[in-house]
């Protein structure tokens, strides 16, 4: 979708995310989070987005924070809800 020079890219909820209360080892959580961040980078590369602003809600905010930390030049801003 293009609106005055902007392109919106819809995204879906995380695939394979555990439901309910699950005890997660912090080391396993980090690997799990890295997988989602890698998926975000791959999608941005595939769509040839270049620089992109990110919006996220709930657990997506954790993914966006990690992406912003890893690649501030690719994702200069994020909106978290």
C-alpha positions as CSV (number, residue, x, y, z in Angstrom):
1,X,0.0,0.0,0.0
2,X,1.4,3.4,-0.9
3,X,0.3,6.6,0.7
4,X,2.1,9.9,0.0
5,X,5.5,8.3,-0.3
6,X,4.9,5.7,2.5
7,X,4.5,2.0,2.1
8,X,2.6,0.0,4.7
9,X,3.5,-3.7,5.1
10,X,1.1,-5.8,7.1
11,X,2.6,-8.4,9.4
12,X,1.0,-11.3,11.2
13,X,1.3,-12.6,14.7
14,X,4.3,-14.7,15.6
15,X,4.2,-18.3,14.3
16,X,4.6,-21.1,16.7
17,X,4.5,-19.0,19.8
18,X,3.7,-21.0,22.9
19,X,0.3,-20.4,24.5
20,X,-0.6,-20.3,28.1
21,X,1.8,-20.1,31.0
22,X,5.1,-21.7,30.1
23,X,8.3,-21.7,32.1
24,X,11.0,-20.5,29.7
25,X,14.7,-20.8,30.2
26,X,16.2,-17.3,29.6
27,X,18.8,-18.8,27.2
28,X,16.0,-20.5,25.2
29,X,14.0,-17.3,25.2
30,X,16.9,-15.4,23.7
31,X,17.2,-18.0,20.8
32,X,13.5,-17.8,20.3
33,X,13.5,-14.0,20.1
34,X,16.5,-14.1,17.7
35,X,14.5,-16.3,15.4
36,X,11.7,-13.7,15.2
37,X,14.1,-10.8,14.7
38,X,15.8,-12.8,11.9
39,X,12.4,-13.3,10.3
40,X,11.8,-9.5,10.5
41,X,15.1,-8.8,8.8
42,X,14.5,-11.4,6.1
43,X,11.1,-9.9,5.4
44,X,12.5,-6.4,5.1
45,X,15.3,-7.6,2.8
46,X,12.8,-9.6,0.6
47,X,10.5,-6.5,0.3
48,X,13.6,-4.3,-0.3
49,X,12.3,-1.9,2.3
50,X,15.6,-0.2,3.0
51,X,15.0,2.1,6.0
52,X,11.7,1.3,7.7
53,X,9.7,2.5,10.8
54,X,8.3,-0.3,12.9
55,X,5.1,-0.5,14.8
56,X,4.4,-3.3,17.3
57,X,2.0,-4.4,20.0
58,X,2.4,-6.8,22.9
59,X,5.2,-9.4,22.4
60,X,5.9,-7.7,19.0
61,X,7.2,-4.8,21.0
62,X,10.0,-7.1,22.3
63,X,10.8,-8.1,18.8
64,X,10.9,-4.5,17.6
65,X,13.1,-3.4,20.5
66,X,15.6,-6.2,19.7
67,X,15.6,-5.2,16.0
68,X,16.1,-1.5,16.8
69,X,19.0,-2.5,19.0
70,X,20.6,-4.8,16.4
71,X,20.1,-2.5,13.3
72,X,19.4,1.1,14.2
73,X,20.5,2.2,10.7
74,X,17.8,0.0,9.1
75,X,15.0,0.7,11.6
76,X,15.5,4.3,12.9
77,X,12.2,4.5,14.7
78,X,9.7,2.3,16.4
79,X,6.2,2.8,17.8
80,X,5.4,0.4,20.7
81,X,2.0,-0.2,22.1
